[in-house]
Amino acid sequence: MARLELEREDNAELIEVEIPTELYRKLALVEGESLVVRPKKMQVFIKPPEPAAEMLPKPT
């Protein structure tokens, strides 16, 4: 498997992508070129919200 790190054009967020090594070689990708991607299996990791200040325990 080849692991790629792609940058979205709309908001510059990074997307981590894994593709078969054979496909990676066939595509002959060059850094900086534009790609169109369509996820087959997508995993999204959401950062849990931070507790509001008033909900934090008060120091004793």
C-alpha positions as semicolon CSV with decimal commas, in nm:
position;residue;x (nm);y (nm);z (nm)
1;M;0,000;0,000;0,000
2;A;0,109;0,354;-0,074
3;R;0,017;0,623;0,175
4;L;-0,048;0,971;0,043
5;E;-0,112;1,300;0,218
6;L;-0,336;1,522;0,007
7;E;-0,423;1,887;0,070
8;R;-0,775;2,006;-0,005
9;E;-0,793;2,307;-0,235
10;D;-1,095;2,460;-0,060
11;N;-0,965;2,475;0,298
12;A;-0,608;2,334;0,295
13;E;-0,701;2,048;0,534
14;L;-0,499;1,731;0,492
15;I;-0,651;1,402;0,380
16;E;-0,462;1,077;0,437
17;V;-0,513;0,827;0,155
18;E;-0,402;0,468;0,103
19;I;-0,395;0,318;-0,246
20;P;-0,246;-0,005;-0,380
21;T;0,125;0,028;-0,465
22;E;0,061;-0,087;-0,822
23;L;-0,191;0,195;-0,875
24;Y;0,051;0,446;-0,722
25;R;0,322;0,342;-0,967
26;K;0,080;0,347;-1,261
27;L;-0,040;0,700;-1,179
28;A;0,319;0,835;-1,158
29;L;0,203;1,113;-0,929
30;V;0,401;1,436;-0,904
31;E;0,401;1,655;-0,594
32;G;0,176;1,956;-0,640
33;E;-0,047;1,816;-0,914
34;S;-0,426;1,823;-0,873
35;L;-0,620;1,501;-0,820
36;V;-0,986;1,410;-0,800
37;V;-1,055;1,155;-0,526
38;R;-1,364;0,958;-0,432
39;P;-1,361;0,768;-0,102
40;K;-1,453;0,400;-0,092
41;K;-1,405;0,350;0,282
42;M;-1,399;0,668;0,480
43;Q;-1,312;0,711;0,846
44;V;-1,369;1,045;1,010
45;F;-1,215;1,123;1,348
46;I;-1,384;1,409;1,530
47;K;-1,210;1,585;1,815
48;P;-1,439;1,581;2,121
49;P;-1,555;1,924;2,232
50;E;-1,369;2,084;2,520
51;P;-1,578;2,131;2,834
52;A;-1,706;2,482;2,894
53;A;-1,521;2,673;3,166
54;E;-1,825;2,676;3,395
55;M;-1,847;2,294;3,374
56;L;-1,488;2,237;3,491
57;P;-1,434;2,140;3,855
58;K;-1,340;2,436;4,071
59;P;-1,001;2,420;4,244
60;T;-1,022;2,363;4,619
